[in-house]
Amino acid sequence: MRLQRALAALACLWCLAAPAQDLRELPGPLRVWPNIPVVRAADLADYEADRKVFGDLHADKADPAKVAAALQAIDALQAHHEQRALAEFGRSLNAQLIGELDRQARRANLAQPRLRFDFSETSPSQLQQPLAQDELKARAARVALAAYITYTRLEGPLVQATATLVRLRSGASQSFTVTAPAPALAEALARELFDYFEGTRFAPPRNPTPGAQWLTAAPGHADRLVSREVALRWCDAQGAQLPTADELATAEAAGFYGGGLALRPGGVYHVQSGLYDTGAAAAGTGALRANHLASVPNGQYYCIRRAPAPMPAAVRVGRPRG
């Protein structure tokens, strides 16, 4: 257990020292050290029960008998948590995770999966056991990644676990979090890891409005309906304009993380030719409608500051011959 905690702490330090990296960019197959420390984090369900014990002590402080009973309960907390520490859970989760990854590879008919757990000269009884320093040195050259798992018990049978893969030579890492009943935890983690390393890698989308800048509404207009006249006045003060309906629709499709915008469901926005209704757009009834009341607060808005149009190529004028 001390070895597990030390390895997990070291891996956490690696994660703090190096940014997350797309480990799929590493040439494969990637050999992973098969000994995966599994460390129990704060137990949120037990934490609530612990608070109740202390709350009972405070509430019943006038009753000596109840105070004594509460103090005995507090003294028993440590032993209670030790008994529930699930000492063999880590060993079981370690083996099940590797087995589930193998099953995913068979299901996808992959002869050479990206992740390979290096069991060379390692017996099952040696998993999660400390190795001598010379043995570690002999095997380290073959291993690209190490892993550790932290978990916490939630209500009922649910467990939340985070598996972190760490590149040994740089400290770059990727983490994967799942919530599942304890018997299904290894399968859920394996599916996350397998999809990450074996799934199709899509090209990132292009910014649909390159060179343009989107501006939010004025600070005093946040989450408020304003009139078209007010929206136009603020955009003009920022050297910008209201977007066209097509620009707003494209920005919504790109989304907040793709160079576009996140519009409110059922929101109504000012555009150059009227009002853009996201609820109507979702229903397929046409998002654009006329705005006949330019002075009435009936929409939200964004402004767009477009990139200046490129200057036309200069036309050379030859000197007249004389």
Backbone torsions as a table, in degrees:
resi	resn	phi	psi	omega
1	MET	NA	-40.5	177.5
2	ARG	-63.2	-39.1	178.3
3	LEU	-62.7	-43.0	179.6
4	GLN	-59.4	-46.9	-177.6
5	ARG	-66.4	-37.1	179.7
6	ALA	-65.5	-43.2	179.2
7	LEU	-64.4	-41.6	179.3
8	ALA	-65.1	-41.2	178.4
9	ALA	-63.7	-40.9	178.3
10	LEU	-63.5	-41.9	178.6
11	ALA	-64.1	-37.7	177.6
12	CYS	-63.0	-39.8	176.9
13	LEU	-63.4	-40.3	175.8
14	TRP	-58.1	-43.7	-177.4
15	CYS	-64.6	-35.3	178.3
16	LEU	-71.3	-31.1	-175.4
17	ALA	-82.3	-23.3	-175.7
18	ALA	-129.8	144.6	179.8
19	PRO	-72.9	163.1	174.4
20	ALA	-63.7	145.1	-178.1
21	GLN	-135.8	149.2	175.4
22	ASP	-74.8	99.4	-176.2
23	LEU	-67.9	-12.1	177.9
24	ARG	-68.9	-16.8	179.8
25	GLU	-75.7	-15.1	-179.9
26	LEU	-72.3	142.3	177.3
27	PRO	-65.1	138.9	-176.9
28	GLY	-110.9	176.3	0.9
29	PRO	-72.0	154.7	-177.6
30	LEU	-100.8	116.9	178.7
31	ARG	-81.6	131.3	-177.7
32	VAL	-115.8	135.8	176.7
33	TRP	-63.6	124.9	-170.8
34	PRO	-74.3	-13.9	179.2
35	ASN	-85.9	105.1	-175.3
36	ILE	-107.2	106.3	176.6
37	PRO	-61.4	135.3	178.1
38	VAL	-119.8	112.1	-170.9
39	VAL	-116.6	130.3	179.3
40	ARG	-81.7	126.7	177.6
41	ALA	-94.4	-166.0	-178.9
42	ALA	-58.5	134.3	179.1
43	ASP	-93.4	105.9	-172.1
44	LEU	-68.4	-35.2	179.3
45	ALA	-68.0	-44.6	178.1
46	ASP	-67.4	-32.3	178.8
47	TYR	-60.2	-41.4	178.2
48	GLU	-64.1	-40.6	178.1
49	ALA	-65.6	-39.0	178.3
50	ASP	-61.7	-42.0	179.2
51	ARG	-62.3	-34.9	178.7
52	LYS	-65.6	-38.8	178.6
53	VAL	-59.6	-47.6	179.4
54	PHE	-68.4	-33.8	176.7
55	GLY	-64.6	-40.5	176.9
56	ASP	-62.3	-39.9	179.0
57	LEU	-60.9	-42.7	-179.0
58	HIS	-68.9	-42.1	-176.4
59	ALA	-68.8	-31.7	-174.5
60	ASP	-106.5	26.6	-174.7
61	LYS	-64.8	-19.1	-178.9
62	ALA	-82.5	-13.0	-176.9
63	ASP	-104.5	106.9	-176.2
64	PRO	-57.3	-38.5	-178.2
65	ALA	-65.7	-43.2	-179.9
66	LYS	-69.6	-34.3	176.8
67	VAL	-62.0	-45.1	179.7
68	ALA	-62.0	-41.7	179.8
69	ALA	-64.4	-40.1	179.7
70	ALA	-66.1	-40.1	178.5
71	LEU	-64.2	-38.5	176.5
72	GLN	-63.5	-38.3	178.1
73	ALA	-63.9	-40.1	179.2
74	ILE	-65.1	-42.0	179.0
75	ASP	-62.1	-28.7	-177.5
76	ALA	-84.2	-8.1	-175.4
77	LEU	-60.7	-45.4	-177.1
78	GLN	-61.6	-46.7	179.1
79	ALA	-63.5	-37.1	179.2
80	HIS	-61.1	-45.2	-178.4
81	HIS	-70.0	-36.8	178.4
82	GLU	-63.2	-39.9	-179.5
83	GLN	-66.5	-28.2	-177.7
84	ARG	-98.4	15.2	-175.4
85	ALA	-72.8	-6.1	177.1
86	LEU	52.3	62.1	-172.1
87	ALA	-56.5	-34.2	-177.5
88	GLU	-92.2	-1.4	-177.4
89	PHE	-62.4	-40.5	-179.0
90	GLY	-62.6	-46.1	179.3
91	ARG	-61.1	-41.9	-179.4
92	SER	-66.6	-44.9	-178.9
93	LEU	-64.7	-38.9	176.8
94	ASN	-55.4	-53.8	-177.4
95	ALA	-68.0	-40.8	-179.1
96	GLN	-65.5	-38.3	-179.9
97	LEU	-61.8	-45.1	179.2
98	ILE	-64.0	-41.4	178.1
99	GLY	-63.7	-39.7	179.4
100	GLU	-68.0	-36.0	175.7
101	LEU	-64.0	-40.2	175.4
102	ASP	-62.0	-40.5	-179.5
103	ARG	-65.5	-39.6	177.3
104	GLN	-62.6	-39.6	179.1
105	ALA	-65.0	-40.7	177.9
106	ARG	-65.8	-40.2	179.9
107	ARG	-61.9	-37.7	-179.9
108	ALA	-87.4	1.3	179.0
109	ASN	58.3	45.1	179.1
110	LEU	-98.5	120.1	178.4
111	ALA	-78.6	-30.6	-177.6
112	GLN	-128.5	79.6	177.9
113	PRO	-65.3	153.5	-177.2
114	ARG	-64.1	-41.2	-178.9
115	LEU	-90.3	126.1	177.9
116	ARG	-127.4	121.8	178.5
117	PHE	-87.9	121.4	-171.8
118	ASP	-83.6	100.4	177.4
119	PHE	-99.1	14.9	-177.6
120	SER	-55.4	123.7	177.1
121	GLU	57.8	30.0	179.5
122	THR	-124.7	124.4	177.4
123	SER	-91.1	157.4	179.6
124	PRO	-57.0	-32.3	-179.1
125	SER	-68.3	-17.6	-179.5
126	GLN	-86.7	-9.5	179.7
127	LEU	-62.6	138.3	-179.5
128	GLN	59.1	29.8	173.9
129	GLN	-119.7	144.7	179.2
130	PRO	-65.1	140.6	178.0
131	LEU	-108.1	153.1	176.7
132	ALA	-65.5	155.3	-174.6
133	GLN	-61.4	-39.7	-179.6
134	ASP	-66.5	-34.7	176.9
135	GLU	-66.3	-42.3	179.1
136	LEU	-60.8	-43.6	-179.9
137	LYS	-62.1	-38.9	-177.7
138	ALA	-66.4	-31.0	-176.0
139	ARG	-95.3	-22.3	-173.6
140	ALA	-60.3	-34.6	-176.9
141	ALA	-64.4	-22.6	-177.7
142	ARG	-92.1	-7.1	-171.1
143	VAL	-108.4	130.4	179.3
144	ALA	-97.4	-33.9	-173.4
145	LEU	-130.9	148.7	168.1
146	ALA	-120.6	161.7	-177.6
147	ALA	-139.0	153.3	169.2
148	TYR	-146.5	157.8	-177.1
149	ILE	-129.1	132.1	168.7
150	THR	-113.5	146.4	-178.8
151	TYR	-145.1	158.3	174.5
152	THR	-142.4	144.5	178.7
153	ARG	-85.1	133.0	174.8
154	LEU	-101.3	-157.9	-179.3
155	GLU	-72.1	146.7	177.5
156	GLY	61.3	-136.9	-177.5
157	PRO	-86.0	-0.3	-173.9
158	LEU	-73.9	139.2	175.6
159	VAL	-130.1	136.6	174.0
160	GLN	-107.9	127.5	-176.2
161	ALA	-132.2	145.5	175.7
162	THR	-123.1	119.3	175.1
163	ALA	-99.2	129.6	-179.6
164	THR	-120.1	126.0	174.1
165	LEU	-100.3	132.5	-176.8
166	VAL	-123.6	128.4	173.9
167	ARG	-77.8	122.0	-169.7
168	LEU	-65.5	-34.9	-172.8
169	ARG	-82.0	-21.2	-177.2
170	SER	-123.9	-17.9	-175.9
171	GLY	83.4	-1.5	177.2
172	ALA	-62.2	146.6	-172.3
173	SER	-145.5	162.1	169.6
174	GLN	-140.5	139.6	-179.6
175	SER	-120.2	150.2	-177.2
176	PHE	-136.4	124.6	-176.4
177	THR	-117.1	134.4	177.1
178	VAL	-135.7	157.5	172.7
179	THR	-127.7	123.3	-175.3
180	ALA	-159.1	161.8	170.6
181	PRO	-59.6	148.6	-174.4
182	ALA	-51.8	-43.4	-179.1
183	PRO	-65.2	-23.6	-177.2
184	ALA	-101.4	6.5	-173.6
185	LEU	-66.6	-45.1	-178.6
186	ALA	-62.2	-40.2	179.6
187	GLU	-65.0	-42.3	-179.5
188	ALA	-65.0	-42.1	177.9
189	LEU	-65.6	-42.8	-179.6
190	ALA	-61.3	-39.4	-179.6
191	ARG	-65.4	-39.7	177.2
192	GLU	-62.6	-47.3	-179.3
193	LEU	-64.8	-43.5	-177.0
194	PHE	-65.5	-44.0	179.8
195	ASP	-63.5	-37.0	-179.2
196	TYR	-65.2	-46.7	-174.3
197	PHE	-85.0	-28.8	-173.5
198	GLU	-108.4	-13.6	-176.2
199	GLY	-71.8	161.2	178.0
200	THR	-61.9	135.5	177.6
201	ARG	-98.6	113.2	-177.8
202	PHE	-86.1	144.9	175.7
203	ALA	-67.8	142.8	178.9
204	PRO	-66.5	146.6	179.5
205	PRO	-71.3	152.1	174.5
206	ARG	-81.1	148.5	175.0
207	ASN	-63.0	121.4	-175.8
208	PRO	-71.5	-17.2	178.5
209	THR	-127.7	65.6	-177.3
210	PRO	-63.1	136.9	179.2
211	GLY	85.2	-18.5	178.3
212	ALA	-88.1	157.1	178.6
213	GLN	-122.5	130.0	175.0
214	TRP	-92.2	137.9	178.7
215	LEU	-121.6	140.5	175.7
216	THR	-75.4	168.4	174.9
217	ALA	-63.4	165.5	178.7
218	ALA	-56.8	146.8	-179.4
219	PRO	-51.6	-37.2	179.5
220	GLY	-75.5	-8.1	-179.7
221	HIS	-103.8	3.1	-176.6
222	ALA	-59.2	131.3	177.6
223	ASP	58.3	29.3	178.5
224	ARG	-127.8	151.7	170.1
225	LEU	-84.9	135.0	177.7
226	VAL	-132.0	168.8	179.7
227	SER	-82.3	163.4	177.2
228	ARG	-60.5	-40.6	-179.5
229	GLU	-60.6	-42.5	179.4
230	VAL	-65.9	-43.3	-179.9
231	ALA	-62.9	-43.3	179.2
232	LEU	-62.5	-39.2	-177.9
233	ARG	-65.1	-42.2	179.8
234	TRP	-68.4	-44.6	179.3
235	CYS	-59.2	-42.5	-179.7
236	ASP	-63.6	-37.6	179.0
237	ALA	-65.7	-21.7	179.5
238	GLN	-97.5	9.7	-177.0
239	GLY	65.9	34.0	-175.8
240	ALA	-135.0	-179.8	-179.9
241	GLN	-136.2	167.7	168.0
242	LEU	-69.5	144.3	179.0
243	PRO	-73.8	162.4	169.9
244	THR	-77.4	165.3	178.1
245	ALA	-61.5	-39.3	179.3
246	ASP	-65.5	-40.7	178.9
247	GLU	-63.3	-41.7	-179.7
248	LEU	-68.5	-39.8	178.5
249	ALA	-64.4	-41.8	178.4
250	THR	-65.8	-40.8	178.4
251	ALA	-64.0	-38.1	177.9
252	GLU	-65.8	-40.2	178.7
253	ALA	-64.8	-36.7	179.1
254	ALA	-68.3	-32.6	178.4
255	GLY	80.8	167.2	-173.8
256	PHE	-62.8	-30.1	-176.7
257	TYR	-98.7	4.2	-179.1
258	GLY	-118.3	24.7	-179.9
259	GLY	89.8	6.4	-178.0
260	GLY	-118.2	-143.9	-172.3
261	LEU	-130.9	157.1	170.3
262	ALA	-108.8	107.4	-179.3
263	LEU	-92.4	150.9	-178.9
264	ARG	-71.0	137.8	172.0
265	PRO	-61.9	130.4	-178.4
266	GLY	73.7	15.9	179.0
267	GLY	-86.8	156.4	178.4
268	VAL	-123.2	127.2	-172.7
269	TYR	-125.8	142.4	174.8
270	HIS	-72.4	132.7	171.4
271	VAL	-131.9	175.0	-173.3
272	GLN	-61.0	-35.3	-173.6
273	SER	-103.2	12.1	178.5
274	GLY	148.1	-130.7	-179.1
275	LEU	-122.4	138.5	178.3
276	TYR	-107.2	116.9	-174.7
277	ASP	-105.3	109.9	-177.4
278	THR	-69.3	-31.3	177.2
279	GLY	-64.4	-43.1	177.5
280	ALA	-66.7	-35.6	178.2
281	ALA	-63.6	-42.4	179.9
282	ALA	-66.5	-32.3	-179.9
283	ALA	-80.9	-9.7	179.2
284	GLY	77.8	20.0	-178.0
285	THR	-100.8	7.5	179.4
286	GLY	98.9	118.9	-172.7
287	ALA	-81.9	-26.2	-171.1
288	LEU	-94.0	133.3	173.4
289	ARG	-141.3	156.6	-177.6
290	ALA	-70.1	150.0	175.6
291	ASN	-116.8	100.9	-175.5
292	HIS	-88.6	-5.1	-175.8
293	LEU	-123.3	81.8	-173.6
294	ALA	-69.3	-17.0	-177.0
295	SER	-102.3	4.9	-177.8
296	VAL	-101.1	133.5	177.3
297	PRO	-66.9	100.1	-175.1
298	ASN	-138.7	18.6	178.6
299	GLY	-166.9	159.8	169.5
300	GLN	-96.8	-179.6	-177.2
301	TYR	-162.4	156.7	164.4
302	TYR	-123.8	155.6	172.7
303	CYS	-110.5	155.1	175.9
304	ILE	-128.8	130.6	176.4
305	ARG	-106.5	105.1	-173.4
306	ARG	-79.6	150.9	176.2
307	ALA	-66.7	143.1	178.9
308	PRO	-62.4	143.4	179.5
309	ALA	-64.1	139.0	179.8
310	PRO	-63.3	143.0	178.7
311	MET	-69.6	139.4	178.0
312	PRO	-65.9	149.1	-179.6
313	ALA	-59.9	135.3	-178.5
314	ALA	-66.1	140.0	179.4
315	VAL	-97.6	119.4	-179.9
316	ARG	-74.5	133.9	178.1
317	VAL	-111.0	118.4	-178.7
318	GLY	-71.7	148.3	178.0
319	ARG	-71.6	134.3	179.8
320	PRO	-64.5	139.2	178.0
321	ARG	-78.4	137.3	179.7
322	GLY	-146.8	NA	NA
